[in-house]
Amino acid sequence: MPGDAGLWADVELLVMTGLRPLLPGVRVVDELPDRLETRVPLVSVLVVGGDDDRITDTATVDLASFAATRAEAWALAEQSRRAMHSLAATHNPGQRAVIDDVTTSQRPAIVPYGNPAVRRALATYTVSARTRAAT
């Protein structure tokens, strides 16, 4: 509809922007780089679904935590889980967006990855976000 441009926040960008200062020393990306094993620790953010109620965008977000060992991947996934929950009730002035709530849909779990030099833990979150009106 005309005039609705910018109605929905870019949830991937909101999450990445919010996580970066909370995960110092960790790359937070939306696309996996080449030679991943040389770039860990790394957290990948991907919106994989969701819905809306015309006001709030409720996005399903997968977080993949990559590290060199299983223990490091697990620790990063748990650190990322705490960071995700701390994003609730925050705003991003650059996007004029608010994250209202973050809930865990699937807790972190170690999942095999096709590279023996990399370990991965996956978790899924529900992120409720909306765009704030310009002031």
NORCOR-V693144 format. One record per residue. N is the residue number from 1. RES is the residue in one letter. BURIAL is I if it has 24 or more other ideal C-beta (glycine too) atoms within 12 Angstrom, else O. Layout:
n->N res->RES burial->BURIAL
n->N res->RES burial->BURIAL
//
This chain:
n->1 res->M burial->O
n->2 res->P burial->O
n->3 res->G burial->O
n->4 res->D burial->O
n->5 res->A burial->O
n->6 res->G burial->O
n->7 res->L burial->O
n->8 res->W burial->I
n->9 res->A burial->I
n->10 res->D burial->I
n->11 res->V burial->I
n->12 res->E burial->I
n->13 res->L burial->I
n->14 res->L burial->I
n->15 res->V burial->I
n->16 res->M burial->I
n->17 res->T burial->I
n->18 res->G burial->I
n->19 res->L burial->I
n->20 res->R burial->I
n->21 res->P burial->O
n->22 res->L burial->I
n->23 res->L burial->I
n->24 res->P burial->O
n->25 res->G burial->O
n->26 res->V burial->I
n->27 res->R burial->I
n->28 res->V burial->I
n->29 res->V burial->I
n->30 res->D burial->I
n->31 res->E burial->O
n->32 res->L burial->I
n->33 res->P burial->O
n->34 res->D burial->O
n->35 res->R burial->O
n->36 res->L burial->I
n->37 res->E burial->O
n->38 res->T burial->O
n->39 res->R burial->O
n->40 res->V burial->I
n->41 res->P burial->I
n->42 res->L burial->I
n->43 res->V burial->I
n->44 res->S burial->I
n->45 res->V burial->I
n->46 res->L burial->I
n->47 res->V burial->I
n->48 res->V burial->O
n->49 res->G burial->O
n->50 res->G burial->I
n->51 res->D burial->O
n->52 res->D burial->O
n->53 res->D burial->O
n->54 res->R burial->O
n->55 res->I burial->O
n->56 res->T burial->I
n->57 res->D burial->I
n->58 res->T burial->I
n->59 res->A burial->I
n->60 res->T burial->I
n->61 res->V burial->I
n->62 res->D burial->I
n->63 res->L burial->I
n->64 res->A burial->I
n->65 res->S burial->I
n->66 res->F burial->I
n->67 res->A burial->I
n->68 res->A burial->I
n->69 res->T burial->O
n->70 res->R burial->O
n->71 res->A burial->O
n->72 res->E burial->I
n->73 res->A burial->I
n->74 res->W burial->I
n->75 res->A burial->O
n->76 res->L burial->I
n->77 res->A burial->I
n->78 res->E burial->I
n->79 res->Q burial->I
n->80 res->S burial->I
n->81 res->R burial->I
n->82 res->R burial->O
n->83 res->A burial->I
n->84 res->M burial->I
n->85 res->H burial->I
n->86 res->S burial->O
n->87 res->L burial->I
n->88 res->A burial->I
n->89 res->A burial->O
n->90 res->T burial->I
n->91 res->H burial->O
n->92 res->N burial->I
n->93 res->P burial->O
n->94 res->G burial->O
n->95 res->Q burial->I
n->96 res->R burial->O
n->97 res->A burial->I
n->98 res->V burial->I
n->99 res->I burial->I
n->100 res->D burial->I
n->101 res->D burial->O
n->102 res->V burial->I
n->103 res->T burial->O
n->104 res->T burial->I
n->105 res->S burial->O
n->106 res->Q burial->O
n->107 res->R burial->O
n->108 res->P burial->I
n->109 res->A burial->O
n->110 res->I burial->I
n->111 res->V burial->O
n->112 res->P burial->O
n->113 res->Y burial->I
n->114 res->G burial->O
n->115 res->N burial->O
n->116 res->P burial->O
n->117 res->A burial->O
n->118 res->V burial->I
n->119 res->R burial->I
n->120 res->R burial->I
n->121 res->A burial->I
n->122 res->L burial->I
n->123 res->A burial->I
n->124 res->T burial->I
n->125 res->Y burial->I
n->126 res->T burial->I
n->127 res->V burial->I
n->128 res->S burial->I
n->129 res->A burial->I
n->130 res->R burial->I
n->131 res->T burial->I
n->132 res->R burial->O
n->133 res->A burial->O
n->134 res->A burial->O
n->135 res->T burial->O
//
